[in-house]
Amino acid sequence: MKAKLLISSLLLGTAILAIAKGDPVLMTINGKDIKLSEFEYLYQKNNQQQVEKETLEQYVDRFVLYKQKVADAEAAGIDTTELFIKEFEGYQKDLAAPYMTEDSTYHLQFVNEAYQRSLKEVDIDHFMLPSGANPAETEANLVRMDSIRNCILNGQDWETLVNEYSSDPSKQRNRGHYGYVSANMFPYDFENEVYNTPVGQVSKPFKTQFGVHMIRVNKMRDRNDVHAKHILKLFPKDATEEQMAACKAQIDSIYNLLKAGADFEEMAKVESQDGSARRGGDLGWFGRGRMVQPFEDIAFDLADGAISEPFATQFGYHIIKKVAHGTPTLADMRPTIENAIARDNRSTLIKERRLNDLKSKYAYKVNPEFESYLTNALVANGGYDSAFVAQNIKGSKLPLFFYGDNKSVPVSALLQQLNPKLSISTIDGAKNLIMSKVDAVAETTLLDYHGHELVKSNPEYRNLLNEYRDGMLLFEISNRRVWKAATKDTVGLEQYFAQNRAKYNWDEPHFKGIILSAKNDSVLDLVKADIAKFGADTLTDALHNKYGLDIRMERMVVKKGENAFADYLAFHEGQKPERRGYESFMILEGGVINQPEEMADVRGAVTSDYQDVLEQRWKEELAKKYPAKINKKVLKKVK
């Protein structure tokens, strides 16, 4: 396992440092070339983040030290550890994702298509038959729908046929007429027929997961949306006339305040009984067919900025404020479009097309021997069961498919994805199940390979990934050589404190000791009585063992103003502090001291200074161990 990880890391490191044409070597550290592009990427990023810009010379010095530390980490073998490689591969997948999926060509095609469609609204009639319990019934209903279509094309009345034959439950209220619809209202395969059927024509029968359909396109118009806010007073359930009248009186009162100059948004937040109240009644942008009547007509008929008189719908009484009207931008529509793509079969189409592209790009080919091997193995086992899976996972090294530069994946990788608890006795049934899983293995494999190949083809991604890798190495080696090293070197800390004692004098007294909190005075009295019974060396352990959660002990070194309990008990200032669950307090040991007595009293400051000492020693060691060779001519090309 470690050997496999080591090889993977070395290959990845080689890929990250791949030479690009026209990208000269700027410097060499520990035998490793650092290209101009990598330096410029980090230099420009640094300048964007700095309040005070560094000169090029200053940054070169800092960059050299950064790379020397990375070299030290590599010399220590940090980049070959299983923990590092696993964490780095996780970062690699996360960083590669935006470059492979988010803005892929196919994804953008669907986004742009959905937006262009959303700018048009289509008036349609709809006819529906059941999908059927099996493929044969579905096919029969498609044939039946085609016969109905011919009847319509020959002049028979649409509504009459809908009333007699359509299975759409909404026909009782709309007689097959949906009115104006727009993009993202229906599943993608249904939407395709809506926007691809010419005005005045009837679509051919088509099926979706909900049934067999046919539509007639009556009219098409440009979309004109409304941005509105509203205030709603809901009718109580099964409202009486008196309750409706009370609701009307409330909305009229609000309307009078609005006419007198009250702020609509503030009134909506306080008075509206709709979920939009917390947004000041803001309903956002909406088109025709999205709101109940007469809400829709009133919203569209109002002038921009105007406020409607109170009116009723089935839900209650409303007041509308029209903010604006017009065509929504792609930015306005994008969240809706993205959600629609994610939940319908467009997301599957994107994956399929991307997989086909990857197959072509990386010369994917299923092993021609695989199918015959699979058939023979199933026949020998008498079908598919746990014994078949276990035997073939263990024994099969036959390549499942080939890709890239003489790379392959074994059949065992496919079988590991199968459910060993299934039992299929027919050879064809088992074979079809297993073959259907090949693309899932191919997708995972090729996407992972593509992520690695991005390092060679995409400089931006390569530099970003290299930055993450070096950053991980820098953190770990700095922790070993400086941060953690200082905290663990007790002898070194003590010696440094003794040699620099004058640096750590205080300007004001500190309380040093332990403050004990007790649940009440009774517990505190018992503690005081026990203090004399226990030796100083075992006092805190003994009290903790005896009183448990009835007491709380805190050791501290603080100056006045840093701790309320020390202020009250040691410096005799302020009011008695409060602590939930504990009413009584006392100084268990210690008192006010003018200067630190030992290194532990100023451990934080000493540790920080000692880290600086270790950092300086390390820098001197790095300069000797990994001297930098800088190409001055290339340095002049830095942008």
Residue pairs with C-beta under 8 A, 6 or more apart in sequence:
1 82
2 82
5 80
5 82
5 85
5 86
6 80
8 85
8 89
9 79
9 80
9 84
9 85
9 88
11 452
12 88
12 92
12 452
12 455
13 79
15 452
15 453
15 455
15 456
16 455
16 462
16 465
16 466
16 469
17 32
17 33
17 35
17 466
18 455
18 456
18 462
19 35
20 35
20 37
20 459
23 35
23 36
23 37
24 35
24 36
24 631
24 634
24 637
25 33
25 34
25 35
25 36
25 631
25 634
26 34
26 35
26 36
26 39
26 630
26 631
26 634
26 635
26 638
27 33
27 34
27 39
27 64
27 67
27 628
27 629
27 630
27 631
28 34
28 628
28 629
29 64
29 67
29 68
29 71
29 626
29 627
29 628
29 629
30 68
30 71
30 74
30 75
30 626
32 71
34 67
36 634
36 637
36 638
37 459
37 463
38 463
38 466
39 63
39 638
40 638
40 639
41 459
41 460
41 463
41 467
42 63
42 463
42 467
43 56
43 59
43 63
43 638
44 639
46 54
46 59
47 53
47 54
54 62
56 635
56 638
60 630
60 635
64 628
64 630
65 619
65 622
66 470
66 474
67 470
67 628
68 622
68 623
68 625
68 626
68 628
69 473
69 474
69 477
69 478
69 622
70 470
70 473
70 474
70 477
71 622
71 626
72 477
72 481
72 622
72 625
72 626
73 79
73 473
73 474
73 476
73 477
74 473
76 477
76 480
78 84
78 473
78 476
78 477
79 85
79 469
79 473
84 472
84 473
84 476
87 472
88 468
88 469
88 472
91 465
91 468
91 469
91 472
92 451
92 452
92 465
93 448
93 451
95 461
95 464
95 465
95 468
96 450
96 451
96 454
96 461
96 465
99 454
99 458
99 461
100 354
100 447
100 450
100 451
100 454
101 107
101 354
104 350
104 354
106 349
106 350
106 353
106 354
107 341
107 350
110 341
110 346
110 349
110 350
111 330
111 334
111 337
111 338
111 341
114 183
114 184
114 333
114 337
114 340
114 341
115 183
115 330
115 333
115 334
115 337
117 182
117 183
117 191
117 195
118 182
118 183
118 184
118 223
118 328
118 333
118 337
119 222
119 223
119 327
120 182
120 195
120 220
120 221
120 222
120 223
121 180
121 181
121 182
121 220
121 221
121 222
121 223
121 287
121 288
121 289
122 180
122 181
122 182
122 194
122 195
122 217
122 219
122 220
123 178
123 179
123 180
123 181
123 217
123 218
123 219
123 220
123 221
124 178
124 179
124 181
124 194
124 215
124 216
124 217
124 218
125 158
125 162
125 176
125 177
125 178
125 215
125 216
125 218
126 166
126 168
126 176
126 177
126 178
126 213
126 214
126 215
127 145
127 148
127 158
127 161
127 162
127 165
127 166
127 168
127 176
127 213
127 214
127 215
127 216
128 166
128 167
128 168
128 210
128 211
128 212
128 213
128 214
129 141
129 144
129 145
129 165
129 166
129 167
129 211
129 212
129 213
130 137
130 141
130 167
130 211
130 212
131 137
131 138
131 141
131 207
131 208
131 209
131 210
131 211
131 212
132 138
132 139
132 140
132 141
132 212
138 207
138 212
141 211
141 212
142 205
142 207
142 212
145 205
145 212
145 213
145 214
146 204
146 205
148 161
148 165
148 214
149 202
149 204
149 205
149 214
151 161
152 158
152 161
152 202
152 216
153 202
158 176
158 216
159 175
159 176
159 177
162 168
162 171
162 175
162 176
163 171
163 175
166 176
167 211
168 176
179 288
179 289
180 219
180 221
180 288
180 289
181 194
181 289
182 223
182 287
182 289
183 191
183 195
183 337
183 340
184 191
184 336
184 337
184 340
185 191
185 289
186 194
187 208
187 209
187 210
187 344
187 345
188 340
188 344
188 345
188 346
189 206
189 208
189 345
190 206
190 208
190 213
193 203
193 206
193 213
193 215
194 215
194 217
196 203
197 203
197 215
197 216
197 217
198 217
199 217
199 218
199 219
199 220
200 217
200 218
201 216
201 217
202 214
202 215
202 216
203 213
203 214
203 215
203 216
203 217
204 214
205 212
205 213
205 214
206 212
206 213
206 214
207 213
222 327
223 287
223 327
223 328
224 287
224 288
224 300
224 325
224 326
224 327
225 285
225 286
225 287
225 325
225 326
225 327
225 328
226 285
226 286
226 287
226 299
226 300
226 322
226 324
226 325
227 283
227 284
227 285
227 322
227 323
227 324
227 325
228 283
228 286
228 299
228 302
228 320
228 321
228 322
228 323
229 264
229 265
229 268
229 276
229 280
229 281
229 282
229 283
229 320
229 321
229 323
230 268
230 272
230 274
230 276
230 281
230 283
230 295
230 318
230 319
230 320
230 321
231 251
231 254
231 264
231 267
231 268
231 271
231 272
231 274
231 281
231 318
231 319
232 272
232 273
232 274
232 315
232 316
232 317
232 318
233 247
233 250
233 251
233 254
233 271
233 272
233 273
233 316
233 317
233 318
234 247
234 273
234 274
234 315
234 316
235 243
235 244
235 247
235 315
235 316
236 243
236 247
239 247
247 316
247 317
248 310
248 312
248 317
250 271
250 317
251 310
251 317
251 318
251 319
252 310
254 267
254 271
254 310
254 319
255 309
255 310
255 319
257 267
258 264
258 267
258 307
258 319
264 280
264 281
264 307
264 321
265 280
265 281
265 282
266 280
268 276
268 277
268 280
268 281
269 277
269 278
269 280
269 281
271 277
272 281
273 316
274 281
276 282
276 283
281 321
282 323
285 328
285 332
286 299
288 296
288 300
289 296
290 296
291 299
292 313
292 314
292 315
293 313
294 311
294 313
295 311
295 313
295 318
295 320
298 308
298 311
298 320
299 308
299 320
299 322
300 325
302 308
302 320
302 322
303 322
304 322
304 323
304 324
304 325
305 321
305 322
305 323
306 321
306 322
307 319
307 320
307 321
307 322
308 318
308 319
308 320
308 321
308 322
309 319
310 317
310 318
310 319
311 317
311 318
312 318
340 346
341 347
341 350
351 443
355 439
355 442
355 443
355 446
358 364
358 443
358 446
358 447
358 450
359 403
359 442
359 446
361 450
362 403
362 404
362 446
362 449
362 450
362 453
363 402
363 403
363 404
364 401
364 402
364 403
364 442
364 446
365 401
365 402
365 403
366 400
366 401
366 438
367 398
367 399
367 400
367 401
367 402
367 408
369 398
370 398
370 399
370 400
370 401
370 411
371 431
371 435
373 396
373 398
373 411
374 411
374 431
374 434
374 435
375 427
375 431
377 388
377 392
377 396
378 384
378 388
378 427
378 430
378 431
379 427
381 387
381 388
381 391
382 425
383 423
383 424
383 425
383 426
383 427
383 430
384 422
384 423
384 424
384 425
384 429
384 430
384 433
384 434
385 420
385 422
385 423
385 424
386 420
386 421
386 423
388 430
389 415
389 418
389 420
390 420
392 411
392 412
392 415
393 412
393 415
393 416
394 412
396 410
396 411
396 412
396 415
397 410
397 411
397 412
398 410
398 411
399 408
399 409
399 410
399 411
400 408
400 409
400 410
400 411
400 413
400 414
400 438
400 441
401 408
401 409
401 438
401 442
402 408
403 409
403 442
403 445
403 446
403 449
404 449
407 449
409 441
409 445
413 441
413 445
414 434
414 437
414 438
414 441
415 434
417 437
417 440
417 441
418 433
418 434
418 437
422 433
424 430
424 433
454 461
454 462
455 461
455 462
455 465
456 462
481 614
481 618
482 611
482 614
482 615
482 618
483 611
485 614
486 492
486 493
486 607
486 610
486 611
486 614
487 607
489 610
492 610
493 599
493 603
493 606
493 607
493 610
494 599
496 606
496 609
496 610
496 613
497 504
497 599
497 602
497 606
498 599
500 609
503 609
504 596
504 602
504 605
504 606
505 595
505 596
506 559
506 594
506 595
506 596
508 559
508 560
509 559
509 560
509 592
509 593
509 594
510 557
510 558
510 559
510 592
510 593
510 596
510 601
511 556
511 557
511 558
511 559
511 563
511 566
511 570
511 571
511 590
511 591
511 592
511 593
512 556
512 557
512 590
512 591
512 592
512 593
512 597
512 601
513 555
513 556
513 570
513 587
513 588
513 589
513 590
513 591
514 540
514 553
514 554
514 555
514 556
514 587
514 588
514 589
514 590
515 553
515 554
515 556
515 565
515 566
515 569
515 585
515 586
515 587
515 588
516 524
516 527
516 543
516 551
516 552
516 553
516 585
516 586
516 587
516 588
517 551
517 552
517 553
517 554
517 565
517 579
517 582
517 584
517 585
518 524
518 527
518 547
518 550
518 551
518 552
518 582
518 583
518 584
518 585
518 586
519 550
519 551
519 581
519 582
519 583
519 584
520 583
520 584
521 583
521 584
523 547
523 550
523 551
523 584
524 584
524 585
524 586
526 547
527 543
527 547
527 551
527 586
528 586
530 542
530 543
530 546
531 539
531 543
531 588
534 542
534 543
536 589
539 588
539 589
540 553
540 588
543 551
543 553
543 588
544 551
544 553
552 579
552 582
553 588
554 565
556 563
556 566
557 596
557 600
557 601
557 602
558 566
560 566
560 567
560 571
560 573
561 567
564 574
564 577
565 577
565 585
567 573
567 574
568 574
568 575
568 576
568 577
568 585
569 585
569 586
569 587
570 587
570 591
570 592
571 592
576 585
577 585
579 585
593 601
596 602
599 606
